[in-house]
Amino acid sequence: MAAIGTIRKYSGFAVGLIALAIIAFILSDALTNNSKLFNSNKTNVGVIAGQEISYKYFKSRFDEELDKYKQRQEIETIDEQTKVQLRDEVWKKLVDEIIFEKEYNDLGIFVSAEELTYIVNGPNPHQAVQQFFVDSNNQFDRRKLVSFLKNMDQYPEVKAIWLNFEEELEKEKVKKKYLSLVKAGLYVTDVEAKDDYYSTNKYANIDYITLPLKSIADSTISTTEKEIKHKYNEIKELHEIEESRSFEFIVFEVLPTKSDTFALFDKLEKFKKEFKNNENDSLFVEVNSDEHFDTIYHHRGYFTEAIDKAYFDNNFEDTIIGPYISNNFIKIAKLIEIKEDTIYYYRASHILIDAAGDTDQDTLDAFKKARELMAGIKNGDDFTMVAMRNSKDKQSAIKGGDLGWFKDGAMVKPFNDAVKKLSKGEMTVVKSQFGIHIVKLTEEKSNKLIQIGIISKEIEPSGQTHKDVYAQAVKFRGNIETNEEFQRSANESGFSKRIANEVHPDEPEIPGLNNSRKLINWAYKAKLNELSKIIEFDDKFVVAVITEINEEGPAPLEKIRDVVEGEIIKGKKQEILKEKLSEAIAQNTTIEGTAKALKLTVENLPNASYKVAILSGIGEERYLIGYIFGSEPGSLSEPIKGNNAIFQLKLNSFSEVEEPKDLIEIKNKLISNLQGMSQFETMESLKDAAKVQDLRYKWF
């Protein structure tokens, strides 16, 4: 029953190539008990197609998934980010179940028992089934599948997993049937095919003149509040926004103080004797350190310079060094054992001189420069400075040419051979495929390996530090009751405010504030200008104030005032320029005459396309392009209001386009495009029709 282990291992991964995620420990108990699921109360996490999802039901589904995840990963606890991902999976699952099951029932779509058997054990089983039952060559082994199906009654737990797996295969199949029906219902008429053909192949030759809107300065156009309100009511539906909250907050971060660091130093200092005298070093480290015992023997250069000097350079009688700080840890190290490697390690520096070209003379010139630089170093020039100024190897140049420690054979052969011939402090010049190197051996070669045990303790704030920071937060919060007081107190106290603009309810966290769902949840329950209580996180305290509330729908006037005023100004400019152009047109019978009267130039566009509504140097002009292809050749237009200018155009001609010989190919291409988007568009349309409301942010 090796397949059992495989099923356990892969039960949380994708079912296969068709994109439906298979989770063997799948969310069970489908929506069969409506009275249990859809109890009408105020404790809802969402509404899908008019059906309320209660907090209690959602949590039970989530808890099931959480338990199964822990079993798959063989862990006891999971982090908050994973919980957020699991909640999203449960929610998406519910949306699919409710929306699609209604569609399947209405259309009578189902998968029979015979079909399911064929999917699992037919001539060509589902890809996921084949992945579960493989031989030593990783090829599908039908005998293992048959044996498993015959014997799974002996393993009730695994049988339950398998039945859930089959249930997911069934759901995948019924969804494929549904989407196939959608695709089959898509078609393109002859008229649509011809329209696409002509819009793709027909071009217009036009002459035109433009009066750009930017020729009138915005500052010369005035607007009134009445005009702004009127225009806002006209266009507000075009400026829909999502629900969001904006707030400002101050973070009181709990960081370790000098006293905390010194206290930890003292603790480890007192710990040294016990560590030195202990005989079971690996167990001692595992029990007392924040990091695991390292069982590997390491060469020189692996550890810090201090450890290298203590254990490689000196005959260090005391095998304990420290305490010392490394990153955010205080450590003490103990030498456990020394042994010799069969390979030597070297430490060298180099200066790379790049030849100017590929000729022999270029190489000789590079050699000459290298020898001159080496001579200067021997006469007192600092190797480090020479490397920083001259080496083409910028990565090592910033370190004065230092390459660190490397084992024999790690470098290219000419370089490696040269290093092996040097003694500490000696230099030479050598050529490799990278250029000409000045090589200096900076340490004696070493084949010594050491194993050390390290007690590491992370520098963390003490309980007293937590209390002190909390007291700061309490003092700040106790002195304010309004947004104005929040702003004033923040400025006076020198606390740095952070700003979170337009935070949506489903965002997992605030940038720069890990695991901050708690703050987002508060923001969606608070009112405008409301102050939070002290919100506590693991290592910080937060006080926030709501500065803006945006509900889903048309954007408030103040949020798009600039846009509204811009539209008014644009309209007034259009009228001014249209009148100017109309007066000129009235006195001239040709576009050339109008252009001359206005001191403009007639431009020619020989290949205007219906599908490309952009004029060079002007921008997008969809209305103008539509006007062109709705006109008759030889016609001269009245003033045309464009997005960026006022136009007059003369349509000279259309290109000759042959009748399409075969509409089938065009229709097939258009249908293929429609079908390619059908799955996404269908799901989005169903979600829109279902009026899905995700209210999880009120709870999680």
C-alpha positions in Angstrom: 0.0 0.0 0.0 2.8 2.4 -0.9 0.1 4.5 -2.7 -1.3 5.5 0.7 1.8 7.4 1.6 1.7 9.1 -1.8 -1.9 10.1 -1.5 -1.1 11.6 2.0 1.9 13.4 0.6 0.1 15.0 -2.4 -3.3 15.4 -1.1 -2.9 19.1 -0.7 -1.6 19.8 -4.2 -3.0 20.5 -7.6 -5.1 17.8 -9.2 -3.5 18.3 -12.6 -3.4 20.3 -15.7 -7.0 21.5 -15.8 -6.5 23.9 -13.0 -8.9 22.7 -10.3 -7.0 22.4 -7.0 -7.4 18.9 -5.5 -7.1 18.7 -1.8 -7.4 15.2 -0.6 -8.3 16.3 2.9 -11.0 18.4 1.2 -13.5 20.7 2.7 -16.3 18.2 3.4 -20.0 18.6 4.3 -21.2 20.4 1.2 -24.1 22.7 1.4 -26.7 20.1 2.1 -28.2 21.5 5.3 -29.4 25.0 4.4 -31.0 25.5 7.9 -27.6 25.0 9.4 -25.7 27.2 6.9 -27.9 30.0 6.1 -29.3 31.1 9.4 -30.5 34.7 9.1 -28.7 36.6 11.7 -26.3 39.5 12.0 -23.2 37.3 12.5 -22.4 36.8 8.8 -19.1 36.7 7.1 -20.7 37.2 3.7 -23.6 36.9 1.3 -23.5 34.8 -1.9 -26.4 34.8 -4.3 -28.6 36.1 -1.5 -27.6 33.3 0.9 -26.0 34.4 4.2 -22.8 32.7 5.3 -22.8 32.7 9.1 -19.6 33.2 11.1 -20.2 29.9 12.9 -20.5 27.9 9.7 -17.5 29.6 8.1 -15.4 29.0 11.1 -16.3 25.3 11.2 -15.3 24.9 7.6 -12.1 26.8 8.3 -11.3 24.7 11.4 -11.7 21.6 9.3 -9.3 22.9 6.7 -6.9 24.0 9.4 -6.8 20.6 11.0 -6.2 18.9 7.7 -3.4 21.3 6.8 -1.7 20.6 10.1 -2.0 16.9 9.5 -0.5 17.2 6.0 2.4 19.3 7.2 2.8 17.4 10.4 2.9 20.5 12.5 1.1 21.8 15.6 0.9 25.5 14.9 0.8 27.7 11.8 1.5 31.4 11.3 -1.1 34.1 10.6 -0.2 34.5 7.0 -1.0 30.8 6.3 -4.3 31.2 8.2 -5.2 34.1 5.9 -4.5 31.9 2.8 -6.6 29.1 4.2 -9.5 31.5 4.9 -9.3 32.7 1.3 -9.3 29.1 0.0 -12.4 28.3 2.1 -14.2 31.4 0.9 -13.4 30.7 -2.8 -14.7 27.2 -2.2 -18.0 28.4 -0.9 -18.4 30.9 -3.7 -17.9 28.1 -6.3 -20.2 25.7 -4.5 -23.1 28.1 -4.2 -22.9 29.8 -7.6 -22.0 26.8 -9.7 -24.1 24.2 -8.0 -27.2 26.3 -8.7 -26.2 26.5 -12.4 -25.6 22.7 -12.5 -28.9 22.0 -10.9 -30.8 24.4 -13.2 -29.2 22.8 -16.3 -29.4 19.2 -15.1 -25.7 18.7 -15.3 -24.2 15.8 -13.3 -21.6 13.1 -13.4 -22.8 9.5 -13.2 -21.2 6.8 -11.2 -20.1 5.1 -14.4 -18.4 8.3 -15.6 -16.6 8.6 -12.3 -15.4 5.0 -12.5 -14.1 5.7 -16.0 -12.3 8.8 -14.8 -10.6 6.9 -12.0 -10.0 3.4 -13.6 -10.7 3.8 -17.3 -8.2 3.2 -20.1 -6.7 6.6 -19.5 -7.2 7.6 -15.8 -7.1 11.2 -14.6 -3.6 12.7 -14.5 -3.7 13.0 -10.7 -4.6 9.3 -10.3 -1.7 8.4 -12.5 0.7 10.5 -10.4 -0.4 8.7 -7.2 0.3 5.2 -8.5 3.7 4.9 -10.2 6.4 2.3 -10.5 10.1 2.6 -9.8 10.5 4.4 -13.2 7.9 7.0 -12.1 5.5 5.6 -14.7 1.8 4.9 -14.1 1.3 1.4 -12.7 -2.3 0.2 -13.1 -1.7 -2.9 -10.9 -1.0 -0.6 -7.9 -4.2 1.3 -8.6 -6.3 -1.8 -8.8 -4.7 -3.3 -5.7 -5.4 -0.1 -3.8 -9.0 0.1 -4.8 -9.5 -3.6 -3.8 -7.9 -3.2 -0.4 -8.7 0.3 0.7 -11.7 -0.9 2.9 -9.0 -2.1 5.3 -7.9 1.4 5.9 -10.9 3.5 6.8 -8.9 6.8 7.2 -7.4 6.5 3.8 -10.7 5.4 2.3 -12.3 8.7 3.5 -9.4 10.6 2.0 -9.9 8.8 -1.3 -13.6 9.4 -1.4 -13.0 13.1 -0.9 -10.5 12.9 -3.7 -13.1 11.3 -6.0 -15.6 14.0 -5.0 -13.2 16.6 -6.2 -12.7 14.7 -9.5 -16.5 14.7 -9.9 -16.7 18.5 -9.3 -13.9 19.1 -11.8 -15.7 17.0 -14.4 -19.1 18.7 -13.9 -17.5 22.1 -14.2 -15.8 21.1 -17.4 -19.2 20.0 -18.8 -20.7 23.3 -17.8 -17.9 25.4 -19.4 -18.1 23.2 -22.5 -21.7 24.1 -22.9 -20.9 27.8 -22.5 -18.2 27.5 -25.2 -20.5 25.6 -27.5 -23.1 28.4 -27.2 -20.7 31.1 -28.5 -21.0 32.0 -32.2 -20.1 34.8 -34.6 -22.5 36.0 -37.3 -21.6 36.7 -41.0 -22.2 40.4 -40.3 -19.8 40.4 -37.3 -17.2 38.6 -39.3 -17.4 41.0 -42.2 -17.3 44.0 -39.9 -14.1 42.6 -38.3 -12.6 42.0 -41.8 -13.3 45.5 -43.1 -12.2 47.2 -39.9 -8.9 45.3 -40.1 -8.2 45.8 -43.8 -9.8 49.1 -44.7 -7.8 52.4 -44.4 -8.8 56.0 -44.9 -6.7 58.8 -46.5 -7.6 62.1 -44.8 -6.5 65.7 -44.6 -7.1 67.5 -41.4 -6.3 70.6 -39.3 -6.2 70.8 -35.5 -6.7 73.5 -32.9 -5.2 71.8 -29.8 -6.9 72.3 -26.5 -3.5 72.9 -24.9 -3.2 76.1 -26.9 -5.5 77.7 -24.3 -4.0 77.9 -20.8 -6.1 76.3 -18.0 -5.5 79.4 -15.9 -7.6 81.5 -18.3 -10.7 79.4 -17.7 -12.8 79.9 -14.6 -15.3 77.5 -13.0 -18.1 78.0 -10.4 -19.2 75.8 -7.6 -22.6 75.4 -9.4 -20.9 74.2 -12.6 -18.7 71.8 -10.6 -21.7 70.2 -8.8 -23.6 69.9 -12.1 -20.7 68.3 -13.9 -20.1 65.9 -11.0 -23.6 64.6 -11.1 -23.1 64.0 -14.9 -19.9 62.0 -14.6 -19.9 60.5 -11.1 -21.1 57.1 -12.3 -17.9 56.9 -14.5 -15.7 57.2 -11.4 -16.7 54.3 -9.2 -14.4 53.4 -6.3 -14.0 50.4 -4.0 -14.7 50.5 -0.3 -11.6 51.7 1.6 -10.4 53.3 4.8 -7.5 55.7 5.3 -6.0 56.2 8.7 -2.9 57.5 10.4 -1.2 55.7 13.2 1.8 55.8 15.6 3.8 52.7 16.4 5.3 52.3 19.8 7.9 49.6 19.0 9.2 47.4 21.7 13.0 47.2 21.1 15.7 45.8 23.3 17.5 48.5 25.3 21.1 48.7 26.3 20.1 47.3 29.7 18.5 44.3 28.0 21.7 43.7 26.0 24.0 44.1 29.0 21.8 41.7 31.1 22.0 39.1 28.4 25.8 39.6 28.2 26.0 39.0 32.0 23.8 35.9 31.7 26.0 34.3 29.0 29.2 35.4 30.9 28.0 33.4 33.9 27.1 30.5 31.5 30.6 30.1 30.2 32.0 27.9 33.0 29.0 25.5 32.8 29.4 25.3 29.0 33.2 24.7 29.3 32.9 21.8 31.8 29.9 20.1 30.1 30.9 16.9 28.2 27.8 16.5 26.0 28.3 19.6 23.9 25.7 18.9 21.2 22.9 18.3 23.8 23.9 21.3 25.8 23.7 23.6 22.8 20.3 22.1 21.7 18.9 22.6 25.1 20.3 26.1 25.8 20.7 27.9 22.5 18.2 29.6 20.2 20.0 28.0 17.2 20.8 24.3 16.5 24.1 22.6 17.1 26.2 22.6 13.9 27.6 19.1 13.4 29.8 20.1 10.4 33.5 20.8 10.6 34.4 24.1 8.9 37.5 25.6 7.3 39.0 28.9 8.0 37.0 31.8 6.7 33.6 30.2 7.5 33.4 31.9 10.9 33.9 35.5 12.0 37.4 37.0 12.1 37.4 36.8 15.9 36.8 33.1 15.9 39.3 32.5 13.1 42.0 34.4 15.1 41.1 32.5 18.3 41.0 29.0 16.9 43.2 29.1 13.8 45.9 31.7 14.5 46.5 31.3 18.2 47.1 28.4 20.5 44.0 29.3 22.4 44.2 27.6 25.8 40.7 28.6 26.9 38.4 26.8 24.4 35.6 29.3 25.2 35.3 32.7 23.6 32.7 35.4 24.1 30.2 36.7 24.8 30.2 38.5 21.5 27.5 40.1 19.3 26.7 38.6 15.9 23.7 40.1 14.0 21.0 40.3 16.7 22.4 37.5 18.8 24.8 37.3 21.7 27.0 34.2 21.5 29.6 32.2 23.3 31.6 29.6 21.3 33.4 26.5 22.4 36.0 24.6 20.4 34.9 21.0 20.2 37.4 19.3 18.0 40.2 20.0 15.4 41.1 17.8 12.5 43.0 18.1 9.2 41.4 18.1 5.8 42.8 16.5 2.7 42.4 19.8 0.8 44.2 23.1 1.5 42.4 26.4 1.7 44.0 29.7 0.6 43.2 33.4 1.2 44.3 35.8 -1.5 43.7 39.3 -3.0 44.0 40.3 -6.6 43.9 43.3 -8.9 42.4 42.5 -12.3 43.7 44.4 -15.3 41.5 44.1 -18.4 43.2 44.2 -21.9 42.0 47.1 -24.1 41.5 44.7 -27.0 42.1 41.2 -28.4 45.5 41.7 -30.0 48.8 40.5 -28.6 49.9 44.1 -28.1 46.8 44.8 -25.9 47.8 41.8 -23.7 51.4 43.0 -23.5 50.2 46.5 -22.5 48.0 44.9 -19.7 51.0 42.9 -18.5 53.1 46.0 -18.4 50.5 48.0 -16.4 50.2 45.1 -14.0 53.9 44.9 -13.4 54.1 48.6 -12.9 51.4 48.5 -10.3 53.0 45.6 -8.5 56.3 47.4 -8.5 54.6 50.4 -6.9 53.1 48.2 -4.2 56.5 46.7 -3.4 57.9 50.2 -3.1 55.2 51.2 -0.6 51.9 51.8 -2.4 49.0 50.4 -0.5 47.6 47.2 -2.2 44.1 48.0 -1.0 44.0 51.4 -2.5 45.6 50.3 -5.8 42.9 47.5 -6.1 40.1 49.9 -5.4 41.3 52.3 -8.0 42.5 49.9 -10.8 40.8 46.5 -10.5 38.2 45.6 -13.1 36.7 43.1 -10.6 34.4 45.6 -8.9 33.0 43.0 -6.5 36.4 42.4 -4.9 37.8 45.9 -5.6 35.4 47.5 -3.0 37.1 45.1 -0.5 40.6 46.1 -1.5 40.9 43.1 -3.8 40.2 40.5 -1.0 38.8 37.2 -2.3 38.4 35.6 1.1 39.2 32.0 1.8 38.7 29.4 -1.0 39.6 25.8 -1.4 42.2 24.4 -3.7 40.7 24.1 -7.2 37.9 26.7 -6.7 39.6 29.3 -8.9 40.4 29.1 -12.6 43.5 27.0 -13.2 46.1 29.6 -14.0 45.1 31.7 -10.9 44.9 28.6 -8.7 48.3 27.3 -9.8 49.9 30.7 -9.1 48.4 31.0 -5.6 49.8 27.5 -4.6 53.3 28.7 -5.4 53.2 31.8 -3.3 54.1 32.3 0.4 52.2 34.7 2.6 52.8 38.3 1.5 54.3 37.3 -1.9 52.8 38.6 -5.2 52.9 37.5 -8.8 51.3 38.4 -12.2 49.3 35.8 -14.0 47.0 35.6 -17.1 43.6 34.0 -17.1 40.6 34.1 -19.4 39.4 37.1 -17.4 42.5 39.2 -17.9 45.8 39.9 -16.1 45.9 39.4 -12.4 48.2 40.8 -9.7 47.9 38.0 -7.1 48.9 38.3 -3.5 48.7 35.5 -0.9 47.4 37.2 2.3 47.4 34.2 4.7 49.3 31.0 5.1 47.5 28.1 3.5 45.5 26.0 5.9 43.9 22.5 6.0 42.7 22.8 9.5 39.0 22.1 10.2 37.2 22.8 13.4 33.9 22.0 15.0 32.6 24.5 17.5 29.5 24.6 19.6 27.8 28.0 19.8 25.2 29.1 22.4 23.2 31.8 20.7 20.7 34.0 22.5 18.6 36.5 20.6 18.7 40.0 22.0 15.1 40.6 23.0 13.3 43.3 25.0 12.7 42.4 28.6 9.4 42.4 30.4 10.3 45.8 31.9 11.0 47.2 28.5 7.6 46.0 27.3 6.0 47.8 30.3 7.9 51.0 29.7 6.9 51.1 26.0 3.3 50.4 26.9 3.4 53.2 29.4 4.5 55.5 26.6 1.5 54.5 24.5 -0.8 54.9 27.5 0.5 58.3 28.2 0.1 59.4 24.6 -3.4 57.9 24.2 -4.6 59.3 27.6 -3.9 62.9 26.5 -6.0 62.9 23.3 -9.6 62.5 22.4 -9.9 64.0 18.9 -8.1 63.8 15.6 -6.9 67.4 16.1 -5.4 66.4 19.4 -3.8 63.3 17.9 -2.1 65.4 15.2 -0.9 68.1 17.7 0.3 65.6 20.3 2.1 63.5 17.7 4.0 66.7 16.5 4.8 67.9 20.0 6.0 64.6 21.2 8.1 63.9 18.1 6.5 60.6 17.3 6.6 59.7 13.6 3.2 59.2 12.1 2.6 56.5 9.5 -0.1 56.8 6.9 -2.2 54.1 5.4 -4.2 55.3 2.4 -7.2 53.6 0.9 -6.8 50.3 2.6 -9.3 47.7 1.3 -11.1 45.3 3.6 -9.4 42.2 2.2 -5.8 43.4 2.4 -3.8 41.0 4.5 -1.7 43.7 6.2 -0.4 47.2 6.2 3.0 47.6 4.5 5.7 47.8 7.1 3.4 46.4 9.9 3.4 42.6 9.9 0.3 40.7 10.9 -1.7 43.9 11.0 -5.2 42.5 10.2 -6.2 43.5 13.7 -5.7 47.2 12.8 -7.6 46.8 9.5 -10.5 45.1 11.3 -10.7 48.0 13.7 -10.6 50.6 10.9 -13.7 49.0 9.3 -15.7 49.2 12.6 -14.6 52.8 13.4 -16.2 56.1 12.4 -14.5 59.1 10.7 -12.0 60.8 13.0 -12.4 58.1 15.6 -9.4 57.2 17.7 -8.4 53.6 18.4 -7.6 52.2 21.8 -4.1 50.9 22.2 -3.9 48.0 19.8 -1.3 45.5 20.9 0.9 43.4 18.5 3.7 41.0 19.5 6.4 43.6 19.7 4.6 46.9 19.3 1.6 49.0 20.3 -0.4 51.1 17.9 -2.7 54.1 18.3 -4.6 55.1 15.1 -7.2 57.6 13.9 -9.5 57.3 10.9 -8.9 60.1 8.4 -11.1 59.0 5.5 -14.0 56.6 4.8 -14.9 55.6 1.2 -17.9 53.5 0.6 -18.2 51.5 -2.6 -19.9 53.5 -5.4 -19.4 56.9 -7.1 -16.4 58.7 -5.7 -17.2 61.7 -3.5 -16.9 65.1 -5.2 -13.9 66.2 -3.1 -12.0 63.0 -4.1 -12.4 63.8 -7.8 -12.8 67.6 -7.7 -9.7 68.1 -9.9 -11.1 65.6 -12.5 -14.5 67.4 -12.5 -12.9 70.8 -12.9 -10.7 69.4 -15.6 -13.8 68.2 -17.6 -15.4 71.6 -17.2 -12.3 73.4 -18.4 -11.9 71.0 -21.3 -15.5 71.6 -22.4 -15.1 75.4 -22.3 -11.9 75.2 -24.3 -13.7 73.0 -26.9 -16.5 75.6 -27.2 -14.0 78.4 -27.6 -12.0 76.6 -30.3 -15.1 75.2 -32.0 -16.5 78.8 -32.4 -13.1 80.0 -33.7 -13.0 77.2 -36.3 -16.7 77.6 -37.3 -16.1 81.3 -38.1 -13.1 80.4 -40.3 -15.0 77.6 -42.0 -17.9 80.0 -42.8 -15.6 82.2 -44.8 -13.8 79.4 -46.7 -14.9 76.6 -49.0 -11.8 74.5 -48.7 -9.8 73.0 -45.8 -6.7 74.8 -47.2 -8.5 78.1 -47.0 -9.6 77.5 -43.5 -6.0 76.5 -42.5 -4.6 79.7 -44.1 -7.1 81.9 -42.3 -6.1 80.4 -38.9 -2.4 80.1 -39.8 -2.5 76.4 -39.5 -1.0 73.6 -41.5 -3.0 70.9 -43.3 -1.8 67.5 -42.2 -2.3 64.3 -44.2 -2.9 60.9 -42.8 -2.8 58.3 -45.6 -3.6 55.1 -43.6 -6.1 56.0 -40.8 -7.3 52.7 -39.3 -10.6 52.0 -37.6 -8.8 49.7 -35.1 -6.1 52.2 -34.2 -7.7 55.4 -32.8 -4.4 57.3 -32.2 -3.1 60.3 -34.1 0.6 60.9 -34.0 1.5 63.9 -31.8 -2.1 64.2 -30.6 -3.2 61.1 -28.8 -6.3 58.9 -28.7 -9.2 60.2 -30.8 -11.9 57.5 -31.0 -14.7 59.9 -31.9 -12.7 61.3 -34.8 -11.8 57.9 -36.2 -15.5 56.8 -35.9 -16.5 60.0 -37.7 -14.0 59.3 -40.5 -15.3 55.8 -41.2 -18.9 57.0 -41.1 -18.3 59.7 -43.8 -18.4 59.7 -47.6 -15.2 60.2 -49.7 -14.8 63.9 -50.8 -16.8 65.2 -47.8 -15.5 68.2 -45.8 -16.5 68.2 -42.1 -17.8 70.8 -39.8 -15.8 71.3 -36.6 -15.3 68.0 -34.7 -14.9 68.0 -31.0 -12.0 65.7 -30.1 -10.5 64.5 -26.9 -7.3 66.7 -27.4 -8.3 69.1 -30.1 -10.9 70.6 -32.4 -10.7 69.2 -35.9 -11.8 69.8 -39.4 -11.1 66.9 -41.8 -11.5 66.1 -45.4 -12.0 62.4 -46.3 -10.1 61.9 -49.6 -10.6 58.2 -50.1 -10.9 54.7 -48.7 -8.5 51.9 -49.7 -9.8 49.3 -52.0 -10.7 46.1 -50.1 -11.6 42.8 -51.7 -14.6 41.0 -50.6 -13.6 38.3 -48.0 -13.3 35.0 -49.8 -13.9 32.8 -46.8 -15.7 34.0 -43.7 -15.2 30.6 -41.9 -11.6 31.3 -41.1 -12.5 34.8 -39.7 -15.4 33.4 -37.7 -13.3 30.6 -36.3 -10.6 33.0 -35.2 -13.2 35.3 -33.5 -14.9 32.3 -31.9 -11.5 31.1 -30.6 -10.9 34.5 -29.0 -14.3 34.4 -27.4 -13.8 30.9 -26.1 -10.4 31.8 -24.7 -12.0 34.3 -22.4 -15.2 32.4 -21.8 -14.2 30.7 -18.5 -13.0 33.9 -16.9 -15.9 36.0 -18.2 -18.4 33.4 -17.2 -17.2 33.2 -13.6 -17.0 36.9 -13.3 -20.5 37.3 -14.7 -21.9 34.8 -12.3 -20.2 36.5 -9.4 -21.6 39.8 -10.4 -25.0 38.4 -10.8 -24.7 36.6 -7.4 -23.8 40.0 -5.8 -21.1 38.4 -3.7 -20.4 40.3 -0.5 -17.3 39.4 1.3 -17.6 40.6 4.9 -14.9 38.5 6.4 -12.9 41.7 7.3 -15.4 42.3 10.1 -14.2 39.2 11.8 -10.7 38.2 10.6 
